[in-house]
């Protein structure tokens, strides 16, 4: 403990976090703000996409890519570029999120190299690409499916690296089983299921388009 810092709740207990400051916000406050942001974003994208006369599937995808893009850029971007978030004593929301999430995976508080690398690439590359996917779907761009397919594969790859590196390092970074299953497992579950569904859908759409193209190019028999 240095300079009056508080003992941290993370694993391992002997991890050094100079000037650590505990969370100001409660878990319920942190989650309610995030839920409110999600609900507002969903409402805005749903209204916006309705005016564009998009299908329900496209409207849901517009919301998903807006949600995941902003999450990557704002939330994960803050983690990458604010390495000492655990020292924050102002109650800044983004710092509070990572202090809380680190209870489920203390590699974040400890700045594990693999985690920082995965989150950095996600924030810098996949975040803007996700917002580009919103534009592509909204305007009906021809590259929409290949873009969604590429981002989804990137998300699946990043999630795989995230879990595999944890397993190889002992998979012992959670304060307790509650945080393990609610944060470490639950908070990342969407980035396994949804990208998998989108990848399969895009694969089918792209394959169907190539089949049509190949059939139109066949020479007609006389």
Secondary structure as GFF3:
##gff-version 3
##sequence-region A 1 222
A	DSSP	alpha_helix	27	51	.	.	.	ID=ss1
A	DSSP	alpha_helix	56	70	.	.	.	ID=ss2
A	DSSP	pi_helix	71	76	.	.	.	ID=ss3
A	DSSP	alpha_helix	77	81	.	.	.	ID=ss4
A	DSSP	three_ten_helix	85	87	.	.	.	ID=ss5
A	DSSP	alpha_helix	93	101	.	.	.	ID=ss6
A	DSSP	alpha_helix	113	121	.	.	.	ID=ss7
A	DSSP	pi_helix	122	126	.	.	.	ID=ss8
A	DSSP	alpha_helix	127	139	.	.	.	ID=ss9
A	DSSP	alpha_helix	144	168	.	.	.	ID=ss10
A	DSSP	alpha_helix	177	179	.	.	.	ID=ss11
A	DSSP	pi_helix	180	185	.	.	.	ID=ss12
A	DSSP	alpha_helix	186	216	.	.	.	ID=ss13
###
